[in-house]
Amino acid sequence: MEFGLFSNGERTNSVAADSYDEDLFEVITADKLGMKEAWISEHVSRTKGSRPDTMPVADMFIVKAAAMTKKIMLGPGVRPIAIYHPVQVATDAAVADQLTRGRYMFGFGVGGPGGDQMQQRGLGENSTNLRRERMHEAIDLITRCWEATEPFDYEGAFWQGKGINASPHPYQKPRMPVGVASSKTMGTAQMAGEKGFYPLFSQYDEPHHMSEMAEAYLEGCDKAGRPQIRRNIRACRFIYVSDTQKKAREELRPTITPSIERHKRGFPHHFAHCLPPSGDVMDITWDYLVDGGHWFVGGPDEVYDLCKHHYDESGGFGTLCLVVGKDWGTRQQRARSMKLFMEKVAPRLRELDPDRKGELEAVY
């Protein structure tokens, strides 16, 4: 197993530069600790309710982060490609891959519900079906831009072009690694397998849901004649390590509780897979999320057990990404948690290989 970050920006600064500096600190820390990769959330502004420190263009952040780190791979997690012109997206990504000399990954998805970015750009209603149709056509055109050896014509339902010649091509050949958000529909997870993309699972995906989506991904691999490689699967979890679970709970309680309350009101779907017995999202509390093992919080032994359980119950995955980008606890506490994880938890998880024959026999 490898380890990384999912920088899912949710800070409370009035100046974007302050939040970006905090995000950079976490990516630099991860690089120093030997983490393999970092996915940077891209949140496009909405007409109402958008934060002043949102991260709408992850690629610009990524090239700066690459200049301040040594080895860590970096990618947007994810670009909502339905709302952009695919030729420009392909060009931007190729330039980022060149500037980082092959430390770039491309991540895309349909985008979160509730936004109005389609209407802002005059692209039609912000329906999930329309965005998904545009996403599928966009990734087809984007990958052609990266891999075409000659100028080509394109006639799609949403985009058309003559003599398309996107330059430069990616630094990595034939293209950089590509990840796709795969939490919502079986079709997207299956597409990841068919196209050879990494399936990216959300921090809100419980093991049973992730297992179902992973099977769709593996079916896609089989359909396209590709090897069924679980190591390509990325799992994201909120992980916080302290000396004991009691200490961990209390260190985060003052700053994490207001965030949970905001999510319950504004994004109740985030808790769809971990509702309490009452079935009412408003009954969710910080202690409920920790007690139920939905968020991995505690001392090193407790966090290891939670990670291993998630690995076993989900069927296994190759990279575990720690959710960061939050003002939960202090900067020093967050850095110490990452250090404790890499020193006392990661070494015990690193030996796990979901493609090693027989490893998960005890589960099935």
C-alpha positions in Angstrom: 0.0 0.0 0.0 1.1 3.5 -0.8 0.0 6.7 1.0 -1.0 10.2 -0.1 -3.2 13.3 0.6 -6.6 14.3 -0.6 -6.5 18.1 0.0 -10.2 18.8 0.1 -10.2 22.5 0.8 -12.5 23.7 3.5 -10.8 26.5 5.4 -12.4 29.6 6.8 -10.0 32.3 5.7 -11.2 35.6 4.1 -8.0 35.7 2.0 -7.4 32.9 -0.5 -3.6 33.2 -0.2 -3.8 32.3 3.5 -5.6 29.1 2.8 -3.3 28.2 -0.2 -0.3 28.6 2.1 -1.8 26.2 4.6 -2.5 23.7 1.8 1.1 24.1 0.6 2.4 23.4 4.0 0.5 20.1 4.2 1.7 19.0 0.7 5.3 19.9 1.6 5.0 18.0 4.9 3.7 15.0 3.0 6.6 15.1 0.6 9.1 15.2 3.4 7.4 12.3 5.1 7.6 10.1 2.0 4.0 10.2 0.8 3.6 9.2 -2.8 0.9 11.6 -4.1 -1.5 14.5 -3.4 -4.8 15.2 -5.0 -6.0 18.8 -4.8 -9.7 19.4 -4.8 -11.0 21.9 -7.4 -14.1 23.8 -6.2 -15.6 26.2 -8.7 -17.5 29.2 -7.4 -21.2 29.2 -7.1 -23.5 32.2 -7.4 -24.4 31.8 -3.8 -22.6 30.2 -0.9 -19.1 30.2 -2.4 -16.2 30.6 0.0 -13.7 33.5 -0.6 -10.8 31.1 -0.4 -12.0 28.4 -2.7 -9.5 26.6 -5.1 -11.0 26.9 -8.6 -7.8 26.1 -10.6 -5.8 23.3 -9.0 -3.2 23.1 -11.8 -1.8 26.5 -10.9 -1.4 25.4 -7.3 0.1 22.2 -8.4 3.0 23.7 -10.4 3.9 25.9 -7.4 3.7 22.9 -5.1 5.9 20.9 -7.4 8.6 23.6 -7.2 8.6 23.4 -3.4 8.7 19.6 -3.2 11.0 16.8 -4.5 9.1 13.6 -5.3 5.4 13.7 -4.5 3.0 13.3 -7.5 0.3 15.9 -7.8 -3.1 16.1 -9.5 -6.4 17.9 -9.4 -9.0 15.9 -7.5 -11.0 16.6 -9.5 -11.5 18.9 -12.5 -15.3 19.2 -13.4 -14.5 18.9 -17.1 -18.1 19.3 -18.2 -17.9 23.0 -17.8 -14.6 23.6 -19.7 -13.4 23.3 -23.3 -11.7 20.0 -23.6 -8.8 21.2 -25.8 -7.9 23.9 -23.2 -8.1 21.4 -20.4 -5.8 19.0 -22.3 -3.4 21.8 -23.0 -3.3 23.0 -19.4 -2.7 19.5 -18.1 0.1 18.8 -20.6 1.8 22.0 -19.6 1.5 21.1 -15.9 3.0 17.7 -16.7 5.9 19.3 -18.6 6.5 21.9 -15.8 6.6 19.2 -13.1 8.7 16.9 -15.4 6.3 14.0 -15.0 5.1 14.5 -11.5 1.5 15.4 -12.6 -1.6 13.3 -12.5 -4.9 14.3 -14.1 -8.1 13.8 -12.1 -11.6 14.5 -13.4 -15.2 14.0 -12.5 -18.8 15.2 -13.1 -18.7 17.7 -10.2 -20.7 18.0 -7.0 -24.5 18.5 -6.9 -26.0 21.8 -6.1 -23.8 24.1 -8.1 -24.8 26.4 -10.9 -21.6 26.5 -12.9 -23.4 25.3 -16.1 -25.8 28.3 -16.0 -23.0 30.7 -15.2 -21.3 29.7 -18.4 -24.4 29.5 -20.5 -24.0 25.7 -21.0 -27.6 24.7 -20.1 -29.3 23.4 -17.0 -27.0 22.0 -14.2 -28.6 18.5 -14.4 -26.4 15.6 -13.4 -27.3 13.7 -16.6 -26.2 16.6 -18.8 -23.0 17.2 -17.0 -22.2 13.4 -17.1 -22.8 13.3 -20.9 -20.5 16.3 -21.4 -17.9 14.7 -19.1 -17.8 11.5 -21.1 -17.4 13.4 -24.4 -14.8 15.7 -22.9 -12.5 13.0 -21.6 -12.7 11.3 -25.0 -11.5 14.5 -26.7 -8.9 15.3 -24.0 -7.2 11.9 -24.3 -7.2 12.2 -28.1 -5.4 15.6 -27.8 -2.7 14.0 -25.6 -2.2 10.9 -27.8 -2.8 12.1 -31.4 0.3 12.1 -33.6 -1.3 14.2 -36.3 -3.9 17.0 -36.3 -7.4 15.6 -36.2 -11.1 16.6 -36.7 -13.7 16.1 -34.0 -17.4 16.0 -34.3 -19.2 15.5 -31.0 -22.5 16.4 -29.6 -21.0 19.2 -27.5 -17.7 20.1 -29.1 -16.4 20.2 -32.7 -13.1 21.2 -34.2 -11.1 21.0 -37.4 -7.3 20.3 -37.5 -7.0 20.0 -33.7 -3.4 20.1 -32.7 -3.0 20.5 -28.9 0.6 21.2 -28.1 2.7 20.4 -26.1 2.0 16.7 -25.5 2.4 15.4 -22.0 5.9 14.8 -20.6 4.8 11.3 -19.6 4.1 8.9 -22.5 1.7 8.2 -23.9 0.0 10.4 -21.2 0.1 11.1 -17.5 -1.9 8.9 -15.0 -5.6 9.7 -15.0 -8.0 9.3 -12.1 -11.8 9.7 -12.1 -14.2 10.3 -9.2 -16.0 6.9 -9.0 -18.3 7.2 -6.0 -21.7 7.8 -7.6 -22.5 5.6 -10.6 -21.5 2.1 -11.6 -21.0 3.4 -15.2 -18.3 5.8 -14.2 -16.5 3.1 -12.2 -16.8 0.7 -15.1 -15.4 3.4 -17.4 -12.3 3.8 -15.2 -11.6 0.1 -15.7 -12.2 0.2 -19.5 -10.0 3.2 -20.0 -7.2 2.3 -17.6 -8.0 5.2 -15.2 -7.5 5.2 -11.4 -10.9 5.0 -9.6 -10.9 7.7 -6.9 -13.3 7.0 -4.0 -14.6 9.7 -1.6 -13.9 10.0 2.1 -17.6 9.5 2.5 -17.7 6.0 0.9 -18.2 3.3 3.5 -16.7 -0.1 2.8 -19.8 -1.8 1.4 -20.4 1.0 -1.1 -16.7 1.1 -2.1 -16.8 -2.6 -2.6 -19.7 -2.4 -5.0 -18.1 0.3 -7.0 -14.8 -1.5 -7.1 -16.5 -4.6 -8.6 -17.8 -2.3 -11.4 -14.3 -1.0 -12.0 -12.9 -4.6 -12.2 -15.8 -5.5 -14.6 -14.7 -2.6 -16.8 -11.1 -3.9 -16.8 -12.3 -7.3 -17.8 -14.5 -5.9 -20.5 -11.6 -4.0 -22.1 -9.2 -6.9 -21.8 -7.2 -5.1 -19.1 -5.7 -6.8 -16.1 -7.8 -6.5 -13.0 -5.5 -4.4 -10.8 -6.9 -3.3 -7.4 -3.7 -1.4 -6.7 -5.0 1.3 -8.9 -7.9 2.0 -6.5 -7.5 5.2 -4.3 -9.4 5.3 -1.0 -9.7 8.6 0.9 -10.4 8.8 4.7 -10.2 11.4 7.3 -7.4 10.2 9.6 -6.2 11.9 12.8 -3.6 10.3 15.0 -2.7 11.4 18.5 -1.4 9.6 21.6 -4.9 8.3 22.6 -8.3 8.4 21.2 -9.6 10.5 24.1 -6.8 13.1 23.4 -7.5 13.0 19.7 -11.2 13.6 20.2 -10.7 16.6 22.5 -7.9 18.1 20.3 -10.3 18.4 17.4 -13.7 18.9 19.0 -13.7 22.7 19.1 -12.9 23.2 15.4 -14.4 20.1 13.8 -17.9 20.3 15.4 -18.9 23.6 13.6 -17.8 22.0 10.3 -19.9 18.9 10.9 -22.9 21.1 11.6 -22.3 23.1 8.3 -22.1 19.9 6.3 -25.3 18.5 7.9 -27.2 21.6 6.8 -25.6 22.3 3.4 -24.4 18.8 2.2 -26.5 16.1 4.0 -25.7 13.7 1.1 -22.1 13.5 2.5 -23.5 11.3 5.3 -25.8 9.2 3.2 -23.7 6.0 3.8 -23.3 6.5 7.6 -26.7 7.6 9.0 -27.5 6.9 12.7 -30.2 4.5 13.7 -32.8 7.3 13.6 -32.1 7.8 9.9 -31.9 11.6 10.6 -28.7 13.3 9.5 -29.3 16.0 12.1 -28.5 13.4 14.8 -25.0 12.9 13.6 -22.3 14.2 16.0 -18.5 14.2 16.2 -18.6 11.4 18.8 -21.0 9.4 16.6 -18.6 9.6 13.6 -15.7 8.5 15.8 -17.6 5.8 17.8 -18.9 4.3 14.5 -15.4 4.2 12.9 -16.6 6.4 10.1 -13.7 8.8 10.7 -10.4 7.2 11.7 -9.4 9.0 14.9 -7.3 7.7 17.8 -3.9 6.5 18.9 -1.7 4.6 16.4 -3.0 1.2 17.2 -6.7 2.2 16.9 -6.1 4.0 13.6 -4.2 1.0 12.2 -7.2 -1.3 13.1 -9.6 1.1 11.5 -7.6 1.4 8.3 -7.1 -2.4 8.1 -10.8 -3.0 8.6 -11.7 -0.6 5.8 -9.2 -2.3 3.6 -10.5 -5.8 4.3 -14.2 -4.9 4.1 -13.9 -2.9 0.9 -12.0 -5.7 -0.9 -8.6 -3.9 -0.8 -7.0 -0.9 -2.5 -3.6 0.3 -3.5 -3.3 3.9 -2.1 -4.8 5.4 1.0 -5.1 9.2 0.9 -5.5 11.2 4.1 -8.1 14.0 3.9 -6.5 17.4 4.7 -7.2 21.0 3.7 -9.3 21.6 6.8 -8.8 24.0 9.8 -9.4 21.2 12.2 -7.0 21.5 15.1 -3.8 23.6 14.8 -1.2 23.4 12.1 1.2 21.8 14.6 -1.4 19.2 15.6 -2.2 18.3 11.9 1.6 18.0 11.1 2.1 15.8 14.2 -0.8 13.6 13.2 0.7 13.1 9.7 4.1 12.3 11.2 2.6 9.8 13.7 0.7 8.1 10.9 3.7 7.7 8.6 5.9 6.5 11.5 3.6 4.3 13.5 0.7 3.3 11.2 1.9 3.3 7.6 4.7 0.7 8.1 2.2 -1.9 9.2 -0.2 -1.1 6.3 2.5 -0.8 3.6 2.9 -4.6 3.2 -0.7 -5.0 2.1 -1.1 -5.8 -1.5 -4.7 -6.3 -2.8 -3.5 -8.2 -5.9 -1.4 -10.7 -3.9 -3.1 -14.1 -4.3 -4.9 -15.2 -1.1 -4.5 -12.0 0.9 -8.2 -11.5 1.3 -9.3 -15.1 1.6 -10.2 -14.6 5.2 -12.7 -11.9 4.2 -14.5 -13.9 1.6 
